[in-house]
Amino acid sequence: MQLFNLEGDIGVVTGALGKLGPIWVETLLEAGARVLALDRPGTPEAPAFLDLQARFGPERLALAFADVCRRPELEAALDRCGRIFGDPPTILVNNAGIDAPPAAGGKRHRLEEIPLAVNLRILEVNTAGLFLATQVFGGAMAKAHRGSVINIGSLYASVSPDARFYDHIPGDPPFIKPPAYGASKAAVLNLTKYLAAHMAPYGVRVNALSPGGVLGGQDEDFKRKFCARVPLGRMATAEDLRGPLLFLASPASAYVTGVNLKVDGGFTVW
Ligand SMILES: NC(=O)c1ccc[n+]([C@@H]2O[C@H](COP(=O)([O-])OP(=O)(O)OC[C@H]3O[C@@H](n4cnc5c(N)ncnc54)[C@H](O)[C@@H]3O)[C@@H](O)[C@H]2O)c1
């Protein structure tokens, strides 16, 4: 099990206060790493994150605020990492991302009327922000000749959302996922290959982890329709995500770079 041991590692997780962030943070902590959790300034601490702080204490888990679209804030967070843990990071989980799920209740648009600004903001955070965070934290890893970057993609990097999943939700115009979400994640997959190629000479591996739909708050009709499309017949749980993250973060994947590890129950195979 030494292959999966992260003692001596320092992980940075962006978007750490959201739904999946605490899962990545906990996985790294449980494997022995120290973690600097990042989120956008002003984001409230999720109960799951507060539990981790209580469980692991400030020597193992620190929180800093930085917008992934603002390089000076990321650089300040990198400095903070050095001050708190004494070393640069060795693992970066690029998890911060935005979408527009039905529960968010945002203004709906017909396809031909979606404002460009909505798409540009999604691309800015999900793709450009991920690149910026990799420049800053991955740059420090490259200097130290050691590191693993894990870019959180999505099933929608590979396929289009099926609008029928949402056709039971009342309202006119009907709910559609923003087109930039999948486009931003598809771009992340190509960027993963680019970064893998360019950072390999500096001892840094770069891979993507693409979750399928993760269980949490979706309505019953959505879950029934979604699960019918999944070969394994269910949505993902937190437990399904831990092993794949640990694999990519640890020496267990020492000869793996540039891949997209799909953790989607087979959603994208047909
Ligand atoms: N939940 C799912 O079912 C699912 C499925 C596939 C992929 N994903 C991906 O997993 C990642 C996490 O998703 P989630 O469900 O936890 O989302 P979430 O909205 O619960 O959490 C995202 C976090 O990112 C932070 N964030 C947003 N913009 C930021 C910025 N500019 N700078 C720094 N932080 C910022 C938010 O404050 C939030 O805490 C995303 O990249 C998402 O696309 C999620």
The ligand as a MOL file (V3000), in Angstrom:
LIG
                    3D

  0  0  0     0  0            999 V3000
M  V30 BEGIN CTAB
M  V30 COUNTS 44 48 0 0 0
M  V30 BEGIN ATOM
M  V30 1 N -21.1540 17.3990 -8.9450 0
M  V30 2 C -21.1410 16.6890 -10.0560 0
M  V30 3 O -22.0470 15.8830 -10.3080 0
M  V30 4 C -19.9970 16.8480 -11.0290 0
M  V30 5 C -19.9320 15.9690 -12.1190 0
M  V30 6 C -18.8870 16.0930 -13.0160 0
M  V30 7 C -17.9290 17.0680 -12.8270 0
M  V30 8 N -18.0270 17.9230 -11.7760 0 CHG=1
M  V30 9 C -16.9870 18.9310 -11.6250 0
M  V30 10 O -16.4500 18.8210 -10.3290 0
M  V30 11 C -16.0130 20.1040 -9.8740 0
M  V30 12 C -16.6660 20.4240 -8.5390 0
M  V30 13 O -18.0730 20.3800 -8.7200 0
M  V30 14 P -19.0800 20.5760 -7.5010 0
M  V30 15 O -20.2710 19.7690 -7.8050 0
M  V30 16 O -18.3800 20.4030 -6.2210 0 CHG=-1
M  V30 17 O -19.4670 22.1220 -7.7050 0
M  V30 18 P -19.7910 23.1900 -6.5840 0
M  V30 19 O -20.4560 24.3210 -7.2900 0
M  V30 20 O -20.4730 22.5630 -5.4280 0
M  V30 21 O -18.3340 23.6410 -6.1040 0
M  V30 22 C -17.4850 24.3780 -6.9260 0
M  V30 23 C -16.6060 25.2280 -6.0350 0
M  V30 24 O -15.7600 26.0150 -6.8780 0
M  V30 25 C -15.7070 27.3150 -6.3400 0
M  V30 26 N -15.4170 28.3180 -7.3750 0
M  V30 27 C -16.2340 28.7530 -8.3530 0
M  V30 28 N -15.6330 29.7110 -9.0640 0
M  V30 29 C -14.4100 29.8820 -8.5190 0
M  V30 30 C -13.3230 30.7540 -8.7980 0
M  V30 31 N -13.3990 31.6400 -9.7930 0
M  V30 32 N -12.2100 30.6490 -8.0400 0
M  V30 33 C -12.1280 29.7460 -7.0220 0
M  V30 34 N -13.1350 28.9110 -6.6930 0
M  V30 35 C -14.2530 28.9900 -7.4370 0
M  V30 36 C -17.0840 27.5680 -5.7370 0
M  V30 37 O -17.0710 28.5970 -4.7620 0
M  V30 38 C -17.4040 26.1920 -5.1520 0
M  V30 39 O -16.9950 26.0850 -3.8160 0
M  V30 40 C -16.3800 21.1060 -10.9650 0
M  V30 41 O -15.2480 21.3330 -11.7850 0
M  V30 42 C -17.4540 20.3810 -11.7320 0
M  V30 43 O -17.5420 20.8100 -13.0550 0
M  V30 44 C -19.0300 17.8430 -10.8660 0
M  V30 END ATOM
M  V30 BEGIN BOND
M  V30 1 1 1 2
M  V30 2 2 2 3
M  V30 3 1 2 4
M  V30 4 1 4 5
M  V30 5 2 4 44
M  V30 6 2 5 6
M  V30 7 1 6 7
M  V30 8 2 7 8
M  V30 9 1 8 9
M  V30 10 1 8 44
M  V30 11 1 9 10
M  V30 12 1 9 42
M  V30 13 1 10 11
M  V30 14 1 11 12
M  V30 15 1 11 40
M  V30 16 1 12 13
M  V30 17 1 13 14
M  V30 18 2 14 15
M  V30 19 1 14 16
M  V30 20 1 14 17
M  V30 21 1 17 18
M  V30 22 2 18 19
M  V30 23 1 18 20
M  V30 24 1 18 21
M  V30 25 1 21 22
M  V30 26 1 22 23
M  V30 27 1 23 24
M  V30 28 1 23 38
M  V30 29 1 24 25
M  V30 30 1 25 26
M  V30 31 1 25 36
M  V30 32 1 26 27
M  V30 33 1 26 35
M  V30 34 2 27 28
M  V30 35 1 28 29
M  V30 36 1 29 30
M  V30 37 2 29 35
M  V30 38 1 30 31
M  V30 39 2 30 32
M  V30 40 1 32 33
M  V30 41 2 33 34
M  V30 42 1 34 35
M  V30 43 1 36 37
M  V30 44 1 36 38
M  V30 45 1 38 39
M  V30 46 1 40 41
M  V30 47 1 40 42
M  V30 48 1 42 43
M  V30 END BOND
M  V30 END CTAB
M  END
